[in-house]
Amino acid sequence: MTEAQRLESVDILVNMGPQHPSTHGVFRMVLWVDGERIVDCDPHIGYLHRGSEKLSEGELYSQIITLFDRMDYIGNFNTELAFVGAVEKMMALTVPERAEYIRVILCELNRISSHMLFYGTMGLDAGAMTPIMYGFRERERIQNLFEAVTGARMMHNYFRIGGLREEPPDDFVARVRGVLPAIEQGIEEGDRLLTYNEVFLARSRGIGVISGQEALDYGLTGPSLRASGIPDDIRAVEPYSVYDRFDFDIPVGETGDTWDRYAMRVEEMRQSVKIVKQALDQMPETGPIKAQVRGIPRPPKGEAYFRAENPRGEIGVYLVSDGGDKPYRLKVRPPSFANLQALRPMLRNTYVADAVMVLGSLDIVLGEVDR
């Protein structure tokens, strides 16, 4: 045996998931490793597939909202809005102003709630226990508010084609104004605890780097794209609902690493608070909360595509109607599914211990990936 043959190394195949707790759901990564360094990664999805898109073809339009609640079960309101927005676009419906403002308030609070969960789990992925306590403390404040409005903490089924299911509680505005200072304080406390912690910086700086051009090529959207320096936010570049009436910033990163993807969401929470405050100030005190639309909507024959800014990125709903009370075809462009395309190049040449941090920084939800 030659010296070269004796020293030759062989890449080892390591299965991470689908039961691994750090894969954030039933997701499997097949890693090829050379020692502790990842040579290649093959992501495997499909373990949670429920056929939501196909099921929609057999449901009334009003029934499909519950399927979208369960698609991205961390950003329920944002996902509901994407579906009702597509139907409203097809029917050329004008949603009452008051309903639009309530939708925006709930969606932005949902964005904060989603990012708070992300904040906590990023801490766990880095080996820190305290951040998840901070994150869930703020989530509880928001979830309690949601429960008062919709009667549910997660699966709200509250948005309707043309508006809302019902009026929010009489003290809705007071409740929201009351909870905002505590949320703002929670964001700052969490920021001070984790963002510039030297251990967290060592685990996230320069890890899973992806350039702006690569991020665009792989279909990244949302905070994961903006972390690579691309200021693309649908709320600003293609405003829907009443987002064109608000003044807010689009935070962007510099290097597109794991830390940047984390920092984007921390700053986005501050911007969401800013939007909620403006919406409360601008919202009409009275007025209808639903357009004049029949109980069983029948959109005209045709097709429509509506996209919105979900906490994880761009969610798009493509809808085809044959004039009946059920969609002929419904297709979703989900952000987590598209963002996962970039996982392979992001993991190459990192360490096995980094795989968890890089995957966590994408903030995937498997219910929306597998649908």
C-alpha positions as CSV (number, residue, x, y, z in Angstrom):
1,M,0.0,0.0,0.0
2,T,1.4,3.4,-1.0
3,E,1.6,6.3,1.5
4,A,-1.1,8.1,-0.5
5,Q,-3.5,5.1,-0.2
6,R,-2.8,4.8,3.5
7,L,-3.7,8.4,4.2
8,E,-6.7,8.5,1.9
9,S,-9.9,9.6,3.7
10,V,-13.5,8.6,2.9
11,D,-16.5,10.9,3.3
12,I,-19.0,9.6,5.8
13,L,-22.7,9.9,5.3
14,V,-24.6,11.2,8.3
15,N,-28.4,11.3,8.6
16,M,-29.7,14.3,10.5
17,G,-33.5,14.0,10.9
18,P,-36.3,13.5,10.2
19,Q,-36.8,13.0,14.0
20,H,-33.9,15.2,15.1
21,P,-35.3,17.9,17.3
22,S,-32.9,20.6,15.8
23,T,-34.3,20.2,12.3
24,H,-37.4,22.3,13.4
25,G,-39.8,19.6,12.2
26,V,-39.9,16.4,10.2
27,F,-37.0,17.4,7.9
28,R,-34.1,15.3,7.0
29,M,-30.6,16.4,6.0
30,V,-28.3,13.8,4.5
31,L,-24.8,15.2,5.2
32,W,-21.5,14.0,3.6
33,V,-18.8,14.9,6.1
34,D,-15.0,14.8,6.0
35,G,-14.1,14.7,9.7
36,E,-16.3,17.5,11.2
37,R,-16.6,19.4,8.0
38,I,-19.6,19.2,5.7
39,V,-18.7,18.3,2.1
40,D,-22.2,18.2,0.7
41,C,-25.8,18.1,1.9
42,D,-28.9,16.5,0.4
43,P,-32.2,18.0,1.9
44,H,-35.1,15.6,2.0
45,I,-38.7,16.9,2.4
46,G,-42.1,15.4,2.1
47,Y,-42.5,13.7,5.5
48,L,-45.5,16.0,6.5
49,H,-47.3,16.1,3.1
50,R,-51.1,16.5,3.5
51,G,-52.2,17.6,0.1
52,S,-53.6,21.0,1.1
53,E,-53.6,22.3,-2.5
54,K,-55.5,19.3,-3.8
55,L,-57.9,19.4,-0.9
56,S,-58.7,23.0,-1.7
57,E,-60.3,21.8,-5.0
58,G,-63.0,20.0,-3.0
59,E,-63.7,22.8,-0.5
60,L,-65.8,25.9,-0.6
61,Y,-63.8,29.1,-0.8
62,S,-64.8,30.0,2.8
63,Q,-63.7,26.6,4.0
64,I,-60.2,26.8,2.5
65,I,-59.1,29.5,5.1
66,T,-58.7,26.8,7.7
67,L,-56.3,24.9,5.4
68,F,-54.1,28.0,5.2
69,D,-54.2,28.4,8.9
70,R,-52.5,25.0,9.2
71,M,-50.0,25.7,6.4
72,D,-47.8,28.2,8.1
73,Y,-49.0,27.6,11.7
74,I,-46.6,30.2,13.1
75,G,-47.8,33.0,10.8
76,N,-51.5,32.1,10.6
77,F,-53.0,35.6,9.9
78,N,-50.4,36.4,7.3
79,T,-51.2,33.1,5.5
80,E,-54.9,33.7,5.7
81,L,-54.4,37.1,4.2
82,A,-52.6,35.6,1.1
83,F,-55.6,33.4,0.3
84,V,-58.4,35.9,0.8
85,G,-56.3,38.5,-1.0
86,A,-56.2,36.2,-4.1
87,V,-60.0,35.6,-4.1
88,E,-60.7,39.4,-3.5
89,K,-58.4,40.2,-6.5
90,M,-60.3,37.8,-8.7
91,M,-63.6,39.2,-7.6
92,A,-62.4,42.8,-7.8
93,L,-63.7,43.3,-4.2
94,T,-63.0,46.5,-2.2
95,V,-62.4,45.6,1.4
96,P,-63.7,48.2,4.0
97,E,-61.0,50.4,5.4
98,R,-61.6,49.4,9.0
99,A,-61.2,45.7,8.1
100,E,-58.0,46.4,6.2
101,Y,-56.4,48.2,9.2
102,I,-57.5,45.4,11.6
103,R,-56.0,42.9,9.3
104,V,-52.6,44.8,9.2
105,I,-52.5,45.1,13.0
106,L,-53.1,41.4,13.4
107,C,-50.6,40.4,10.7
108,E,-47.9,42.6,12.1
109,L,-48.5,41.3,15.7
110,N,-48.3,37.8,14.2
111,R,-45.0,38.7,12.5
112,I,-43.6,39.8,15.9
113,S,-45.0,36.6,17.5
114,S,-43.4,34.5,14.8
115,H,-40.0,36.3,15.1
116,M,-40.1,35.9,18.9
117,L,-40.3,32.1,18.4
118,F,-37.5,32.3,15.9
119,Y,-35.4,34.4,18.4
120,G,-35.9,31.8,21.1
121,T,-35.1,28.7,18.9
122,M,-32.0,30.4,17.6
123,G,-30.9,30.7,21.2
124,L,-31.6,27.0,21.7
125,D,-29.7,26.1,18.5
126,A,-26.7,28.0,19.8
127,G,-26.9,26.3,23.2
128,A,-28.6,29.0,25.2
129,M,-31.7,28.3,27.2
130,T,-32.8,31.8,28.5
131,P,-33.8,33.3,25.1
132,I,-36.6,30.9,24.6
133,M,-38.1,32.1,27.9
134,Y,-37.9,35.7,26.8
135,G,-39.4,34.8,23.4
136,F,-42.3,32.8,24.8
137,R,-43.1,35.5,27.4
138,E,-43.7,38.0,24.6
139,R,-45.5,35.4,22.4
140,E,-47.9,34.8,25.3
141,R,-48.9,38.5,25.4
142,I,-49.7,38.4,21.7
143,Q,-51.4,35.0,21.7
144,N,-53.6,36.2,24.6
145,L,-54.7,39.2,22.5
146,F,-55.3,36.9,19.5
147,E,-57.5,34.6,21.7
148,A,-59.6,37.6,22.8
149,V,-60.1,38.6,19.1
150,T,-60.7,35.3,17.4
151,G,-61.4,32.8,20.2
152,A,-58.3,30.8,19.2
153,R,-54.6,31.0,19.9
154,M,-53.3,29.7,16.6
155,M,-55.9,28.4,14.1
156,H,-57.9,31.7,13.9
157,N,-60.1,31.3,10.8
158,Y,-60.8,35.0,11.3
159,F,-60.2,36.7,7.9
160,R,-63.0,36.4,5.4
161,I,-63.3,37.0,1.7
162,G,-64.2,40.7,1.7
163,G,-63.2,41.5,5.3
164,L,-63.4,39.9,8.7
165,R,-65.5,37.2,10.4
166,E,-66.8,39.5,13.1
167,E,-66.0,42.7,15.0
168,P,-63.0,42.6,17.4
169,P,-63.8,43.2,21.1
170,D,-64.9,46.7,22.1
171,D,-61.5,47.2,23.9
172,F,-59.4,46.0,20.9
173,V,-57.6,49.2,20.4
174,A,-57.0,49.7,24.1
175,R,-55.7,46.1,24.4
176,V,-53.3,46.6,21.5
177,R,-52.0,49.9,22.8
178,G,-51.7,48.4,26.3
179,V,-49.5,45.4,25.1
180,L,-47.2,47.4,22.8
181,P,-44.9,48.9,25.5
182,A,-44.3,45.5,27.0
183,I,-43.5,44.0,23.6
184,E,-41.1,46.9,22.8
185,Q,-39.4,46.3,26.2
186,G,-39.2,42.6,25.5
187,I,-37.6,43.1,22.1
188,E,-34.9,45.3,23.6
189,E,-34.3,42.9,26.5
190,G,-33.9,40.0,24.0
191,D,-31.6,42.1,21.8
192,R,-29.4,42.9,24.8
193,L,-29.3,39.3,25.9
194,L,-28.4,37.5,22.7
195,T,-27.5,39.7,19.7
196,Y,-23.9,40.7,20.7
197,N,-23.2,37.8,23.1
198,E,-19.7,36.7,22.2
199,V,-20.6,33.0,22.1
200,F,-23.5,33.7,19.8
201,L,-21.4,35.9,17.6
202,A,-18.7,33.1,17.4
203,R,-21.4,30.6,16.4
204,S,-23.1,32.8,13.8
205,R,-20.7,35.3,12.2
206,G,-19.3,34.1,8.9
207,I,-21.4,30.9,9.0
208,G,-23.7,29.9,6.1
209,V,-22.8,33.0,4.0
210,I,-24.8,33.6,0.8
211,S,-24.3,36.6,-1.5
212,G,-27.2,38.8,-2.7
213,Q,-26.9,37.4,-6.3
214,E,-26.8,33.8,-5.1
215,A,-29.7,34.4,-2.8
216,L,-31.8,35.8,-5.8
217,D,-30.7,32.8,-7.9
218,Y,-31.9,30.3,-5.3
219,G,-35.2,32.0,-4.8
220,L,-34.6,33.3,-1.3
221,T,-37.2,35.9,-0.1
222,G,-38.0,37.7,3.1
223,P,-35.5,38.3,6.0
224,S,-33.2,35.6,4.5
225,L,-32.9,37.6,1.3
226,R,-32.7,41.0,2.9
227,A,-29.8,39.7,5.1
228,S,-27.8,39.4,1.9
229,G,-28.2,43.1,1.2
230,I,-31.3,43.0,-1.2
231,P,-33.9,45.5,0.1
232,D,-36.9,43.5,-1.2
233,D,-40.1,43.6,0.9
234,I,-43.4,43.2,-0.8
235,R,-45.1,45.5,1.7
236,A,-42.9,48.3,0.3
237,V,-42.1,47.4,-3.3
238,E,-45.6,46.1,-4.2
239,P,-47.9,47.3,-1.4
240,Y,-51.1,45.5,-0.7
241,S,-53.9,46.2,1.8
242,V,-53.1,49.6,3.3
243,Y,-49.3,49.2,3.6
244,D,-48.6,52.1,1.3
245,R,-49.9,54.4,4.1
246,F,-47.3,53.5,6.6
247,D,-43.7,54.8,7.2
248,F,-41.3,52.0,8.0
249,D,-37.8,50.9,7.2
250,I,-36.6,47.8,5.4
251,P,-33.6,46.5,7.3
252,V,-30.8,44.9,5.2
253,G,-27.7,42.9,6.1
254,E,-24.2,43.1,4.8
255,T,-22.7,39.7,4.6
256,G,-25.7,37.3,4.3
257,D,-24.5,35.1,7.2
258,T,-26.4,33.4,9.9
259,W,-26.0,36.4,12.2
260,D,-27.4,38.8,9.6
261,R,-30.4,36.5,9.1
262,Y,-31.0,36.6,12.9
263,A,-30.5,40.4,13.2
264,M,-32.9,41.1,10.3
265,R,-35.8,39.6,12.3
266,V,-34.9,41.5,15.5
267,E,-35.0,44.8,13.6
268,E,-38.2,43.7,11.8
269,M,-40.0,43.3,15.1
270,R,-39.2,47.0,15.8
271,Q,-40.6,48.0,12.4
272,S,-43.7,45.9,13.0
273,V,-44.4,47.8,16.2
274,K,-44.0,51.0,14.3
275,I,-46.6,49.9,11.7
276,V,-49.1,48.8,14.4
277,K,-48.9,52.2,16.1
278,Q,-49.5,54.0,12.8
279,A,-52.4,51.7,12.0
280,L,-54.0,52.3,15.3
281,D,-53.8,56.1,14.8
282,Q,-55.2,55.9,11.3
283,M,-57.9,53.2,11.7
284,P,-61.6,54.5,11.5
285,E,-63.3,54.0,14.9
286,T,-66.5,52.8,13.2
287,G,-67.6,51.4,9.9
288,P,-68.2,48.1,8.1
289,I,-65.8,45.2,8.5
290,K,-66.9,43.2,5.5
291,A,-67.8,44.0,1.9
292,Q,-71.2,43.0,0.4
293,V,-70.4,39.5,-0.7
294,R,-72.6,36.4,-0.7
295,G,-72.1,33.7,1.9
296,I,-70.9,31.2,-0.7
297,P,-68.6,33.2,-3.1
298,R,-68.4,32.3,-6.7
299,P,-65.6,34.2,-8.3
300,P,-65.9,34.7,-12.1
301,K,-64.0,32.4,-14.5
302,G,-60.4,33.4,-14.7
303,E,-57.1,33.3,-12.7
304,A,-55.4,35.5,-10.2
305,Y,-52.1,35.6,-8.4
306,F,-51.6,37.5,-5.1
307,R,-48.4,37.7,-3.1
308,A,-47.8,39.0,0.4
309,E,-44.9,39.3,2.9
310,N,-45.1,36.4,5.3
311,P,-42.8,36.3,8.3
312,R,-40.6,33.9,6.4
313,G,-40.8,35.6,3.0
314,E,-43.0,35.9,-0.1
315,I,-46.1,33.7,-0.1
316,G,-48.0,33.7,-3.3
317,V,-51.4,32.2,-4.1
318,Y,-52.3,31.3,-7.7
319,L,-56.0,30.7,-8.1
320,V,-58.0,29.4,-11.1
321,S,-61.8,29.7,-11.1
322,D,-64.3,28.0,-13.3
323,G,-67.1,30.1,-12.0
324,G,-68.1,27.6,-9.3
325,D,-68.1,27.7,-5.5
326,K,-64.8,25.8,-5.3
327,P,-61.5,26.5,-7.0
328,Y,-60.6,24.7,-10.2
329,R,-57.0,24.9,-9.1
330,L,-55.0,26.4,-6.3
331,K,-51.2,26.6,-6.1
332,V,-49.1,28.1,-3.3
333,R,-45.7,29.6,-3.7
334,P,-44.4,29.0,-0.1
335,P,-41.4,31.0,1.2
336,S,-39.8,28.2,3.3
337,F,-40.0,25.7,0.5
338,A,-38.1,28.2,-1.8
339,N,-35.7,29.2,0.9
340,L,-34.6,25.6,1.5
341,Q,-33.2,25.5,-2.0
342,A,-30.3,27.6,-0.7
343,L,-29.5,25.3,2.2
344,R,-27.1,23.1,0.2
345,P,-24.7,25.8,-0.9
346,M,-24.9,27.5,2.5
347,L,-23.9,24.3,4.4
348,R,-20.9,23.3,2.2
349,N,-17.6,23.7,3.9
350,T,-19.2,24.4,7.3
351,Y,-19.0,22.2,10.4
352,V,-21.6,19.7,11.5
353,A,-22.3,21.8,14.5
354,D,-23.0,24.8,12.2
355,A,-25.7,22.8,10.3
356,V,-28.3,23.4,13.0
357,M,-27.6,27.1,13.2
358,V,-27.7,27.6,9.4
359,L,-31.0,25.7,9.1
360,G,-32.4,27.5,12.0
361,S,-31.5,30.9,10.5
362,L,-33.9,30.1,7.6
363,D,-36.8,29.8,10.0
364,I,-38.6,27.1,8.1
365,V,-42.1,25.8,8.9
366,L,-42.6,22.3,7.5
367,G,-46.4,22.6,7.3
368,E,-45.8,25.1,4.6
369,V,-42.9,23.3,3.0
370,D,-44.8,20.0,2.5
371,R,-48.3,21.4,2.3
